[in-house]
Amino acid sequence: MVLTPEEMLVTGRSIRDQPNKNGNLLITAPYQAKLTVLETDVEHDYINGKSGYWYKVEYQGTTGFSFGNYIEK
């Protein structure tokens, strides 16, 4: 599912090359950085006790994956 073109990160978030916490770090987006969400519900995961999905995102020309629980409109 594709959301609106821009979402706001609520905390600084890692953008990884795979939709899991073991994926290689591509770039870190700072607090309240704007990014483009390309796809939601890519892969289900549990991080820090939170259940959620990885999103495919683009930030400053880099495309990768970020845990969706930390992204809000």
TAQUICOR-V342183 format. One record per residue. N is the residue number from 1. RES is the residue in three letters. PSI is psi in whole degrees, 0 to 359 (none if undefined). OMEGA is omega in whole degrees, 0 to 359 (NA if undefined). D_LAST is the distance of its C-alpha to the last C-alpha in Angstrom with 1 decimal. Layout:
# TAQUICOR-V342183
n,res,psi,omega,d_last
N,RES,PSI,OMEGA,D_LAST
N,RES,PSI,OMEGA,D_LAST
This chain:
# TAQUICOR-V342183
n,res,psi,omega,d_last
1,MET,137,178,14.7
2,VAL,133,178,12.7
3,LEU,190,176,9.1
4,THR,156,185,8.1
5,PRO,329,181,9.8
6,GLU,139,175,7.5
7,GLU,163,179,4.7
8,MET,134,174,5.6
9,LEU,133,180,8.3
10,VAL,337,174,9.4
11,THR,165,174,12.9
12,GLY,128,186,15.1
13,ARG,146,175,15.0
14,SER,138,172,17.7
15,ILE,122,189,17.5
16,ARG,165,181,20.5
17,ASP,348,178,22.8
18,GLN,153,181,22.8
19,PRO,60,174,20.3
20,ASN,162,186,22.0
21,LYS,351,177,22.5
22,ASN,356,178,25.9
23,GLY,152,179,24.7
24,ASN,137,178,25.7
25,LEU,124,177,23.4
26,LEU,315,183,22.6
27,ILE,154,175,20.6
28,THR,125,178,18.6
29,ALA,131,182,15.4
30,PRO,170,178,15.7
31,TYR,130,178,13.7
32,GLN,21,176,10.7
33,ALA,145,177,11.5
34,LYS,139,176,9.7
35,LEU,167,179,10.3
36,THR,126,177,10.8
37,VAL,120,181,10.3
38,LEU,329,182,13.7
39,GLU,143,176,14.1
40,THR,170,176,13.0
41,ASP,41,181,15.6
42,VAL,310,184,17.9
43,GLU,132,179,19.8
44,HIS,145,182,19.9
45,ASP,166,172,20.6
46,TYR,123,178,21.2
47,ILE,127,181,20.4
48,ASN,40,178,21.6
49,GLY,4,180,22.2
50,LYS,131,176,18.7
51,SER,134,179,18.6
52,GLY,188,182,15.9
53,TYR,151,172,15.5
54,TRP,142,177,15.5
55,TYR,143,171,13.3
56,LYS,124,187,15.1
57,VAL,164,172,13.5
58,GLU,133,179,15.0
59,TYR,122,179,15.2
60,GLN,45,177,18.1
61,GLY,359,179,20.0
62,THR,128,178,19.9
63,THR,132,180,18.8
64,GLY,206,186,18.5
65,PHE,140,177,16.8
66,SER,145,181,14.5
67,PHE,121,188,14.1
68,GLY,338,181,11.0
69,ASN,341,183,11.4
70,TYR,10,180,10.4
71,ILE,136,176,7.0
72,GLU,159,179,3.8
73,LYS,none,NA,0.0
